[in-house]
Amino acid sequence: MKYMIAELLFEATKAWYENGKICILLSDKREIRFPVEMNKKLMEASPDQLQNIEIICNGTGLHWPDIDEDLSLTGIVEGRFGHA
């Protein structure tokens, strides 16, 4: 199985919505934050839908079940947030 180097270096341990941003705590204690406006589905979601985040794929991805959206940590780190 192939992996991106970023997938081997860190994983998400916690994810939450706060003040218009998606916040992610990584296993190495760094935090990543990005505005929901970077992704069309997230931008159109309610605060309750945004807060309902699941960490998937052994910590390498995020899933919002209420709006059926998935983002990989590698994509987020590389600045790819889906279609805005």
VEXKEPA-565494 format. One record per residue: x negated, y, z negated of N, C-alpha, C, O, CB in turn; residue in three letters. Coordinates in steps of 0.02 Angstrom, whole numbers, plus 50000, padded with zeros to 5 digits. Each point is the difference from the previous one (the first is absolute). Glycine has a CB too. Example, Ala and Ser with C-alpha at 12.3 -4.5 7.8 and 13.67 -1.06 7.14 Angstrom:
<rs>
493404971649610500455005950000499555006050000499484999949967501474994249971ALA 499235011250098499585005949997500395005549963499755005549992499664991350116SER 
</rs>
This chain:
<rs>
499584994150000500425005950000499565006250000499505000349964501424993549975MET 499265011150101499625006350003500285005049950500615000249988499134997750133LYS 499825006049850500195005349954499665006550021499464999950029500704991849878TYR 500175013850079499685006550006499575000849938500184997549946500775007550123MET 498494998449936499555000949943500365003449942499884998349943499155002350135ILE 501425004149937500375003549947500434995149960500095001049940499915009450130ALA 500264984449962500424995249966499604995949949500284997449952500465002150149GLU 498624999949910499584996249954499735004249943499764997349950499944995450146LEU 500335014049910499715004449951500475002149944499785001349944499485002650146LEU 501384996449924500475002449949500704997350014500154997650055499165012749928PHE 501114990249966500714998350008500415004749957499745003149953499984984750070GLU 500915012849994500465004249961500204996249937500164994150002500275011650103ALA 499554997849838500234997049938500655003249976500364997149959498465000450011THR 501345008550056500615003549982500165004950055499555002850032500224996049844LYS 500885002250137500225004950050500645003349975500434996649972499044996850123ALA 500585013249915500585003649977500115006350043499555002150036500274993449847TRP 500775007450110500185006250034500005005649948500284999249946500414994650142TYR 499005011949930499975005649953499935006650039499535000950039499954991649874GLU 500985012150076499965006850028499875000150075499565003750024500035000149866ASN 500784992250148499945000150073499414996050027499865000350060500675010749935GLY 499144985249962499424996250022500054992749979500294998449948499025012050046LYS 500414985350047499904993049981499324999649967499505002350027501244993350068ILE 499235001349846499394999549961499824992749992500424995849987499845015049951CYS 499104987750070499764993149997499394999849955499525003750010500934993750106ILE 499574998249834499424998849957499654993850027500304994750007500265010649891LEU 498794995450116499614994550027499654996249945499925002449944499925004150161LEU 499954987549911499684995649951499355003049974499784998149945500734992250112SER 499175014149980499385003349976500155006549963499545004049988499844990850107ASP 501255006349887500245005849961500075006550040500175005149971499304989549932LYS 500395005350162500135005950041500745000650013500364995049998498505004250056ARG 501375006949960500695001250019500025002950070499585004250018500754997649862GLU 500154996050158500145002850066500705002949997500454997049971498784994650090ILE 500865014349968500665003150005500095002750070499535002750031500455000449846ARG 500634996250149500155003150064500725002450000500434996949969498724995750089PHE 501005012849978500685002750001500464995550042499804997250051499745014449936PRO 501084987749989500474995750036500145002650070500224996150043500305000949848VAL 499355009350123500115002850066499564996850053500115001150060500215009649886GLU 499184985550033499554996850048500334993950034499734997450048499305006549882MET 501554994050044500344994150027500755001550006500315002149951498834990249998ASN 501145006750110500705001850013500494996449953500455003349973499234998850147LYS 500244991449871500474996449956499955002449928500515000849966499414989350110LYS 499485011149901499915002449931500295007149993500315001649950498664991250037LEU 500925011350063500255006949999500765000249995500285004649969498724998950098MET 501344991749963500745000050001500304996249941500614999849992499335000950132GLU 499644996249834500244995949944500175004349939499745005549992499574985050050ALA 501125006949916500175003349937499444998849949499604995450008501655003350016SER 498735005449924499504998849947500044993049970499494997049985500555015149990PRO 500574985350015500074993249973499714994850048499674995349978501355008449959ASP 499104997250127499724995450050499245000550002499664994950007501395006050060GLN 498695005149927499285000950001499664997049938499444997450005500735013050061LEU 500174989849878499714997349938499994992450000499604997049964500815013049976GLN 500004986850101500044992750002499464997350048500144998450057501115001949918ASN 498144999250000499424997850039499774993349974499934999049940499725012950083ILE 500244983450023499714993549983499294999750026499865002150056501284992449946GLU 498415002849958499324998750023500004993050030500194995249966499285012649946ILE 500314991650150500044993650036499314997950025499515003849997501674998850037ILE 498794991349992499404997450033499385000449955499475002650020501025000750090CYS 499584994349829499445000049952499725007049988499395000749990500344987750047ASN 500705016649963499795006749985499755004050059499755005649991499984990249900GLY 500335001550170499745003650059500555003750038499865003250051499254988349957THR 501515008249968500545003450034500545002449953500054997749943499714995450156GLY 500655011549925500575002649963500634998750041499995000450061499305008549882LEU 501264989650021500644998750033500555003849963500044999749939499564988950101HIS 500825014849998500595003349974500614996050024500225001050056499215010649943TRP 500844984049959500544995650022500645003650019500374997850044499154993649884PRO 500625014250040500625003750014500025003150069500545001350027499545000949852ASP 499334999150150499985003250066499614995750051499885002250057500185009049887ILE 499754982850035499654995250043499385003250033499935000050061501164994249960ASP 498465008449937499395003050024499404996749966500024998649940500585012450082GLU 498874987950016499394997149975499415004250023499985002450057500524986149943ASP 499015012549956499385003350017499434996149970500054997449944500515014050061LEU 498894988150031499414996649973499545005249967499995005850019500084985250071SER 499575006849859499525004549968499465002150050499785005749999500444988949890LEU 499575000850153499505001750050500255005650044499645004850013499934983449986THR 501055011350024500295005350042500045006649963499855005350028500794986150033GLY 499575008449876500055006249960499315003249993499935006050010501074989349928ILE 498515000850045499315002649991499745002950066499645004950000500154986649909VAL 500415005450147499775002450065500435005650027499875002650055499704986149968GLU 500955013449940500425005550022500574998050046500275004250035498755002949953GLY 501154986450013500564997650041500594998749954499974995649958499244999250129ARG 501325009249921500574999649955500644997950037500555001349976498925007449953PHE 500474988250128500584998550041500175006150043499595004550007500854987449905GLY 500155008250114500195005550044500335005549960500484998849964499664993350131HIS 499615014049912500295005749964500535003450042500305004949979498634996849960ALA 
</rs>
